Amino acid sequence: MDMSFNFIIGVLAIAYGVYSFIQRKIAPEKIAKLQVMIERNGEKMGHSIHLFGYTILPITAGLLILYAHFNG
């Protein structure tokens, strides 16, 4: 199997999304960006924005990049 740039970026994006999700569950008080989002947007909306931007979006982008790698 050929290790292309798309493969590496896809795996890294998925790893970052999973890491972000685990960090949110273990110690959310240590995530500075999450705390800023909570202060600006409120508890529920701050968590929702952070979950989407730092967990769901990277995992989805990584999966799409891997799909392009294997089918392109």
C-alpha positions as CSV (number, residue, x, y, z in Angstrom):
1,M,0.0,0.0,0.0
2,D,1.3,3.4,-0.9
3,M,1.5,6.0,1.9
4,S,0.2,9.2,0.3
5,F,-0.2,12.7,1.8
6,N,-4.0,12.2,1.8
7,F,-3.7,9.0,3.9
8,I,-1.5,10.7,6.5
9,I,-3.7,13.8,6.7
10,G,-6.9,11.6,7.0
11,V,-5.5,9.5,9.8
12,L,-4.2,12.6,11.6
13,A,-7.6,14.3,11.4
14,I,-9.4,11.3,12.8
15,A,-6.8,10.9,15.6
16,Y,-7.2,14.6,16.5
17,G,-11.0,14.3,16.6
18,V,-10.8,11.2,18.8
19,Y,-8.2,12.9,21.0
20,S,-10.4,16.0,21.4
21,F,-13.4,13.8,22.3
22,I,-11.5,11.9,24.9
23,Q,-10.0,15.2,26.3
24,R,-13.5,16.6,26.6
25,K,-14.6,13.6,28.6
26,I,-11.6,13.3,30.9
27,A,-10.7,17.0,31.7
28,P,-12.9,19.6,29.9
29,E,-11.7,22.3,32.4
30,K,-8.2,22.1,30.9
31,I,-9.3,23.0,27.4
32,A,-8.9,26.8,27.1
33,K,-10.8,27.2,23.9
34,L,-13.8,25.3,25.4
35,Q,-13.8,27.6,28.4
36,V,-13.8,30.7,26.2
37,M,-16.7,29.3,24.1
38,I,-18.7,28.6,27.2
39,E,-18.1,32.2,28.5
40,R,-19.1,33.7,25.2
41,N,-22.0,31.5,24.2
42,G,-23.3,29.8,27.4
43,E,-22.8,26.3,28.7
44,K,-24.9,24.3,26.2
45,M,-24.0,26.3,23.1
46,G,-20.3,26.4,24.0
47,H,-20.1,22.7,24.3
48,S,-22.1,22.2,21.1
49,I,-19.8,24.5,19.1
50,H,-16.7,22.9,20.5
51,L,-18.0,19.3,19.9
52,F,-18.8,20.1,16.3
53,G,-15.7,22.1,15.4
54,Y,-13.1,20.0,17.3
55,T,-14.6,16.4,17.2
56,I,-17.2,15.8,14.6
57,L,-15.7,18.0,11.8
58,P,-12.2,16.6,12.0
59,I,-13.4,13.0,12.1
60,T,-15.8,13.6,9.2
61,A,-13.1,15.3,7.1
62,G,-10.6,12.6,7.9
63,L,-13.0,9.9,6.8
64,L,-13.7,11.8,3.5
65,I,-10.0,12.2,2.9
66,L,-9.4,8.5,3.5
67,Y,-12.3,7.7,1.2
68,A,-10.7,9.8,-1.5
69,H,-7.4,8.1,-0.9
70,F,-8.7,4.6,-1.4
71,N,-11.1,5.4,-4.2
72,G,-9.0,7.9,-6.1
